[in-house]
Amino acid sequence: MYFDSHAHLDDRRFDEDRAEIFADLKNHGVGLIMNVGCDLASSEQSVALAEQYDFVYAAVGSHPDDADHVDGRLLDRYRALAAHPKVRAIGEIGLDYHYEDVPRARQIIAFEEQLELAEALKLPVIVHEREAHGDAMDIIARHPEARGVFHCFSGSAEMALWLAERGWYIGFTGVVTFKNARRALEAVQALPMERILIETDCPYMAPEPHRGHRNDSRYVPLVAAKIAQLKGLSPEEAGRITTENAKRLFSIE
C-alpha cells in the first residue's frame, strides 16, 4: 500500500473528476492520503474531504504565501479545526523566499506562531521551505520539541541528515524522477528509509512520464519506484516502509 503524505485534492482543478480519482485509487495501490491546507479555505476543505472519505486525513494551516493573514483569530480557527479527529497535523507552514510575496519577517513570525500552536496541540507540522534553508534551520533549532516533515524537500543531503537526526521526516515528490534532480537524489541516498515519506504535492510536481501535466495521488507509486531503485528495494517494499513512516508521524493506526 502507498500513502500519499501530501496532496491538495481540494484544488479546483479536481472539481470535475475528484470522485473518479478517489474511486480509482485502489487500482493503483494507494490506501491513504494526507490532504494539506494552505490557508483557511483549503484547510476547511481538507477537513471536509477527510469527513467524506475514510482514507483521507487532513492538515490545517497557512502556507508562507498566506502568512500575512496569520493572526490571533486565524490561529484560534486552526485550533478549533485541529480538534477534529481526522486532523493530524498543522500545515503546510514555513518559509518561501523564491517569490517573497509576503515579506520574510512576516513569514518568520507566522511560521513560529504556527509551530507554537502545533507544539501546544502536540501535533506534527508539515513544513514548506524554499530557498530559506538558513532561517528555517534556525527556527527549527529554536523549537527542539517540534517534529514533522519537510515536504517536497529541496535542501542538501547534509540538511536532510541534520533534520533526521532530530526526529524529522523528509518528503519527496515526483521531482526525484526528473533528470536534473541531483540534490533530491543525494538526499534520498543519504537518508535511512525510516525517515523518508513519499508524496505527490498534487496537482503540482507530476513525476515522469507525466511531467508538465496535472498530478494526482495515483502517481505516488512512481515516486516510490524511484526511491526503491536508489535504495535497492522493490517498489512494494518502499511503499510499505514509507506508509509505516507516515502512519507513525501522523498517529494513524
N, C-alpha and C positions, 0 to 999 in steps of 0.2 A: 504494500500500500504506500501511496505517496501523500505527503502533507504539503500543500502549497501554503507556506508560512507567511506570505504577504501578497494579498490581492486587493484590487479595487473593483470588484464586480458590481458595486453600486453605481459605477460610472455610467453616464447616459449613453455611451457607445454600446452598452449591452442591453439597452431598453427593448430592442426588437427581438432578441433571441436569448435573453438571460435564462428563461425557463428551459429552453432546449439545451443550453450548455450544462446546466445543473443536472439535467436528466442523463446526459451523455458522459458525465464524469466517471461513472463506474466502469465504463467501457475502456477507460484509459488508466484504470487502477488508482484513481485519485479519490481518497476517502475522507480527507479533512482539509478545511480551508480556514485561514485567519483573514478576515476582511478588515481592512485598516482604514480608520478615519484620517482625514486631512484638515478638517475644520468641523464646526458644529453640525452642519447639514449632513456631511458624509459620515460623521460619527453616528448620528441618529439613524441614517440609512443602513449603516453596518449592523447596528443592533436589530433593526427591523428584519434584515436578511437572516441574522442568527436566530431570530424567533421563528422564521418561516421554515428554515432548513436545519435539521438536527446536526448535520455535519459541518455547519458553518459557525465559527466563533468570531467575536468582534473585539477590536481595539478602538479606543476613543482618544482624540487629542488633536492638537493643531500643528500642522506642518510649518517649517520656517516661513513659508510664504504667507501664512496666516498669523504670524507671531504678533503683528500689530493689533490683533483682536483679542489677545490673551489678557484678561483682567480678572478681577475677583468674581464677577458674575459668571464669566465663562468657565472658570475653574470650578465653581460651585455646580454648574450644569454637568461638567465632566464627572465630578464626584458623584452626582446623582445617577448618571448613566452607568458608572462603574459598579453600582450596587446590583446591576442586573447580573444574574448568574452566568450568562453567556459572554460577558465582557471579561477578558482575561489579560488585558494589557493596556497601557497608556501609550498611544502612538497614532500616527508617526510624528515624533517630535525631533528637534535637533537644530542643525545649522546648515545653511546653504549659501555659500559665498560666490557661487557661479554668476547668478544674475543680480543678487543683492537687491531684490525688490523691496525688502524690508531692511533697514539699517542693521548692521552687525550688532550694535549694542542692544537693540530691541530684541533681536533673535536670541541673544545670550540670556537676557532676562526671562523670556518666555520659556526657553529650554530649561533653565534651572527651576522655574516655578512649577513646571510640569513634572520634572524629576522629583521635586519635593512632594508633589501630590502622589506620585506613584509610590514613593517611599512610605508616605503616611498610610496608603491603602494596601501596602505590601503586595504590589503588582509589579511585574516586569515592564520594561519600556521597549519600544521599537524606535530605533534612532535612525533618522535620515541625516547623513553627513556628506557634504560635497564641498571639496576644496576648502575645508575648515579643520584640517586634521589637528593642528596645534591647539586651537581653542577647545575643540571637542575633548581632546585628551586631558587638558587642564581641568575642564568641568567634571569629567568622569573621576579624575583623581580627587576632586573636592567632595565627591559623593561615593565614598567607598562601599556603602551599603546598597547602592543601586545595582540592578542586574537587568539584563535584557539582551537584545540583538542589535548589532549594526547591520542594517539591511542594505541590499544592493551595494555590497562593500566595494570601495574604490581606493582604499589605502594600501600601504605596503604590507609585505609579509611580516615585517618586524612589528608594525602596529597591530596586525591581527593577533600575533602571539602575545603581545602586551595585554590586549583585551582578554584573550582566552585564559591567560594566567590569573586574571582577576574574576573569572567566572562568567565572562560574557560569551555569547554565541555570535557567529559571523554568518550572514545570509548572502547567498549567491544567486544571481538571476541568469537569464539567457545570455548575458554578457560573456559568461565563461565559454560559450560556443563560438564567439567571434574570433576571427583570425588575429586581430590586434589586441587581444585581451591578456597581455603578458602579466600585468600586475595581479589581476584576479587569479590567473593560473598559479602564479608563485605563491599567493596566499593560500589557495586550496592545498597545494603540495606541502606547505609548511605546517598547516594545522592538523591536529588529531581529528579524526572523523567525529568524535564525540562533541566537537564544538562547531560543527557545520550544519546549517539549515539550507534548504532549497526553497526557492520562491519564483513566482513569475513577475511580480510587480505589475500585473496586467491592469490596464490594456497596453502598458509600455513594455519595452525590453524583450520583444519576442525573440526566441532563440533561432539559430539556423535550423532548418532551411526556411523559416518563416520571417526572418528579419525584415523590418520595414512594414510589416502588416500588424493588424490588431492582435494582441496577445490575449490568451485566456488560460485558465488553470489546467486545461487539458494538455498543455505543453510542458508542464513541470517535469514529467518523466525525462524529457530531453536534457534538462539541467542535471538530473540525477545520473543520466547515462554518461555525460561528460565528466562529472566528478568521479564516477565509478572507473572510467578509463584512466584518469590521473592517479587513482588510488589502488588500482589493481583489484577492483571488486566487480561483482556483477551489478547491473543496474538495480536489480531487485534488492540486493543487499544494501546498496547505497540508499535506496528508498526506505528500507526498514530502519536503518540507523538514523537517518535524518528525521524520520517520523517520530522515533522514540525521543530524539533530542527536542523536537518541537513540543511534543506532549509533556515532556519534563519541564521545559521552560514555562509553558502556559498552563501547567497544572491541570492537564486533561487526562482523565482516567482511560 
